[in-house]
């Protein structure tokens, strides 16, 4: 699925004069991580950010102070960290670049889905807004990257989606794979070998108890996958069904979640 050209090229970046503020690679990485951590919770602790970044508490605390002083974060002493609209928009700009790069590498440069993350991570901090816009046009304004993550518009907006893990789907239900929620190259390579990529439909045939393996089917082909793999595959209801935020399909089962990104 692609985005229409109208409304995409004329959107403002939200920065003064229409030109986004240039941030350091370190600041962009912090904002991306905090954006992901606050996807479902309004605030996140400094220790959670330190764990996600792999840095010490003191290093992360100093960076948060600087980002707060720059108007990108909100943080009070001994309180959680949240993003300002300016910080969220800056994070989405970098995420947009990464996901467009991953889409280009996958569709045009022959990269495997397990090879995208590291390459795009290096490039996302150096390409310009002009180049990211050109990639968007070249690719036909895609809605999602190869992992199924939504690609933000130029103004940082995107449409949330109701998804649920394949591991939570009841036996007998047919669903469509929407997103792979992992950056582990080995996991992604394995799911690709099995053909479990966004866009594929499958029916849950059997679920072993105590988080045992799942057996899924696509036509006559049956595949057994580990619970851990099924838990990182997010799915959408097929036409005729719906996921409720209060429950699974048609309101029964575990709650679906809104997806934005990895």
N, C-alpha and C positions, 0 to 999 in steps of 0.2 A: 504494500500500500504506500502511496506517495501523497505528499502534501500539495495542495494547489499553489501555483506560483503567486496568485493574487493574495495580498495580505502578508506575504512572507518577506519580500524584498524591501518593502517600505516601512517596516517596523523600526522604531527607534531603539537604540541600545540602552537608553535610560541614563546615559552619562551626560554631563554638561557638554553642550555643543554637539551631541550625537556621537562623540568619540569616547570609547570606554577607557577607563583608567588602566594604565599598564601596571601589572602586579608582578612581583618576583615569582619564580617557579615554586619556591617554598610556600609563599602565600597562597598560590593557586592550589597546591596540594592540600594544604590545611583546609581551605574552604570547601574543596570537594569532599574530603573526609567528613567534615562537620555537617555538610549538606546531607550526606547519606545517613549519618547517625541521627539527624533530626528529621528524617523523612517521616517517621511515625510518632516521634515524641518532640514536643516543642523545645525542650531543653535537654542538654547532655552534659555529663560531668567532665571535668578536666581529666580525671583518671581514665575515663572511657576513650577520650581523644588520644591520650598518651599511649594507651594500649593499641589503638587502631593505627597510630602513626609509627609505633615502635621506638618512641623517644622517651626520655625521662620526664617526670612531672615538672621539674624546674624549667627544662627547655620549652616544654609545651606552654607552661604558665606565662613565660616571657613572651612567647609568640602571640598568645591570646591577648595579652595586654596591648601589644602593638596593633593587632587587627581591630581591637575594640577602639583604640584611639583613632584609627583610620576610618571608623564608621561602618565597618564590615560585620562586626559582632556586637552582641550585648552581653556584658558579664559584670557582675558585682562580686565583691569578696565573699567567698564561701557559698556562692550561688552557682546555678547551672549556666551553661553557655547556650545562647541562641543566636540566630542569624538575623541581621537587619535586611530589609528589602534590597539594599545596595549589595550586601554580601551574598545574598541568595542569587541575585542576578549575575554577579561576577562568577560564582560557582557554576551556574548554568551555562555561561558562555564557554568556559573551559570544557565542561562535559559535552556541550554541543560539538566542539572541535574534535574531541576524542571519538565520539560516536560517528561523526562523519568520516573521520580518518579510518576507523575500523571498517566502515561500510565500503569505502574506496578500496582498502587493502583486500577485503574479502571478494568484492565483486569484480574489481578491475585489475588487481595485481596478483591474484592467484594464491593469496595467503589462506592457510587453514584457520578455522575458527579458534583453535588453541594457540595460534601464533600472533593474534591481533593485539592483545593487551600491552605487552612490553613495547612493541614497535610504536603503537599509537601514543603510549605514555611519554615516550621520548619526544615525539613530534608536536604534541598538543600545546606545549609551552612556547613554541617558536613560530607557528604559522600565524598569519595575520587574519583579521576579520574578513578582509577582502578575499583571501584564499579560501577560508571556510565557506564564504558565500558562493564562491566559484565551484567548490566541491558539491555544495548543496544543489546547485543548478545542474552540474554534470551528472549527478546521481538521480536526478528527477525528483528532488525534494522528498526523500524517504521519510517515513514516519518512525521507523525503528532501525536499530543497528542489527548486525547479524546475530547477536545474542538475544534479540527481542526487546532490548531496552528502548524506551521512547527517546527520540531525539528532540531536545527542546527547540522551539522556534528562536529566531534571532533575538527576541525580547526576553528570552528565558522561560516562556510559557510552554506548557505541554498538557496533554489531556490525560488525567489519571485513569487507570484501568483496574477493574476488579479481577483479581487473579487468586488462585489458591494453589498450594503445592500438590503435585501429583500424588504424593504420599498420603494425602488426606481425602482423596477422591474415593467414593464408595464403589464397591464391586458392581459391574454392570453398566456403569456410566461411560459415555463416550465424550471425550474432551479434545481440545486442540492445544498443542504445545505453544505457549506464548513467549516464554522467557527462560533463559538459563542463568540462574542466580549464583554463578561461581566465576572466579578469575583463575582458578587452578588449571594450568595447561593440561595436566594429565586427565583431570575430570572432563574437561571440554573435548579433548581428543577421543576419550572413551565414548562419550555421548554421541559424538559425530560418527564414530565407527558403527554405532548401533542405529544411526539414522534418526536419533531423537533430537531434532532441531526444530526451531520455531516454524510453525505452519503445518506440522504433521499432526494428523488426528490419530487417536488411539482409544481403545476400550480397555478399561481395567477388568481383567478376567478373574483374578484371584489375588487376595492379600493374605500373606501368612501372618499369624499372630505375633505379638511381642516384637514389633518393628522388624518383622522378617521380610523377605523379598516380595516384590510385586510381579505378577505376570500380566503383561499387557498384550494386546493384539491389534494389528492393523491389517484388516482383511484376513488372509489365511496365515500370516506370519505371527508367531508368538515370541515374545522376548521376556526373559526374567531379569529384573534389575534389583539392585540392593536398595533398601529403604533410604540409605544416605544419598544415593543418586536421585531417587524419586523426590526427595525433600528439597532438592535445589532446582527441580524442573517445575516452573509455574505454568499453570494451564488456564484456559478460558473455557467457559461453557460453549457447547456447540449450539447452533441456531435452534430455537425451540426451548432451550433451557436458559436459566439465568442464575447468576451468583448473587445472593443477597449479602449485604454487609452483616446482617444478623445471623446468617447461616450459609450453608453450602448451596447446592442447586435448589432453587425455589424455596429457600429459607431453611433447609434442613441440613444438619451436619455442622462442621466447624466453620467459623467465619472466614469469608474471603478477605483479602487484603488489597489495599490500593497500591499499585506499583508505580514507582518512578524510576528507580535506577539503581545500577551497580556500577 
